[in-house]
Amino acid sequence: MGLAKTEIFTDSQNEIATFAKVFGHPARVAILQYLFELNTCVCGDLVNEIGLAQPTISQHLKELKQLGLIKGTIEGTSVCYCIDTDNWAKMKRIMNAFLDQDLSKNDCC
């Protein structure tokens, strides 16, 4: 299998691709939606709410945390998660700038 060769792309291109990865799986989208709906930290309710096995939920939470869109705190024996509002706002700015590119200037095809 070949390498991704991310070094040949700009930092901005890599950042957009990393953020876009969040939306590449419906479980991550569902987790984010649930966290936004509750607007509070969630400790362990995700398995029942999302309907996936605990290891699967844990893997998606790990990815979301690595991307910086959620943060977790340890409370007793469980980890509680919530949206990292600063990083979410940063992602929105970056993705909006990318998605708001004007196609009306394009005379192709």
N, C-alpha and C positions, 0 to 999 in steps of 0.2 A: 504494500500500500504506500502511496506517495505521501510526502510531507505537505502540510498546508501552505508552507512558504509565506506565512503571514508577514515576514520581514520585507517582502517586496511591495507591500501595500502601505499607505500612509497610516499614521496613528489614528486619524479620523475614520478612515475606512475600517480599520480593525475594531475601533470602538463601536461603530454602528453595527457591524456584524455581530459583535459580542452581545450588544443589547437586543438585537433581533433574535438571537438564540432563545431568549426568554419566551418569545411567542411561538417558538417552534414545536411546542408540545402542549396539548390542551390541558394536561394536568397542572402545568405551571401557571397557565392562564386561570384555571379554576382556583388554584391556591391563592393567587393574587386577588382575584375577585372576592373570595371569601374573606381575606384579610381586610380589604377595603370596606366590605359590607359591615363587618363587625366594628371597625375603627378602634380596635383595641388589640392587645396582645392575645395570642391564642396558644394554649398549652394542651396539646394532645387531642383536640377535637377534630383534627383534619381527616383522620382515617374514616370516621363515621360520615363526615360531611362530603368528602370527595369520593369515597367508595373504592379506594385502592388499598392495597396491602401496606402495612407500616413501612417495610423496607423501600417500597416504591416511593411513598410519600417522603421518606427521609432522604432519598436520593435527589428528588426534585427540590426539597428544601435546601439541601447542600448546594445545589447549582444556583438557586436564587440568592443564597447567602454569599457564595463566591462572586457572583456578579454584583453584589452590593445592594440589591434591591430590597432585601429584607434583613433584619437584624434579629439576633436571638439573645435571650438572657436566661440564665439558669436559675430556676426556682425549685428548690428541693431536689427531687429526682427527675424533673422534667425540664425541657427547654421550651421557653415561650417565644413565639415569633410575632413580629409586626413589620409593617412597611417601613423602610428607611426613607423618610420623607425627603431628606436632602439629596440622596442619590436618585430617588424617583424623579425629583424635579430636574436634576441634571440630565437624566435619560430623556425626559420629555423635551427639553430644549434641543438636545442633539438630534433626536429622531424627528421632531417637528421641522427643524431646519432642513434636514435631508428630504423629508416627505413634501415640504412646501416648495420644492423646486418648480419653477414655472415651465409647463410644457407648451404654452402658447407660442413661445419663441422658436419652437422646433418645427421646421418646414419639411422634415424628412417623411418620406413615404406618403 
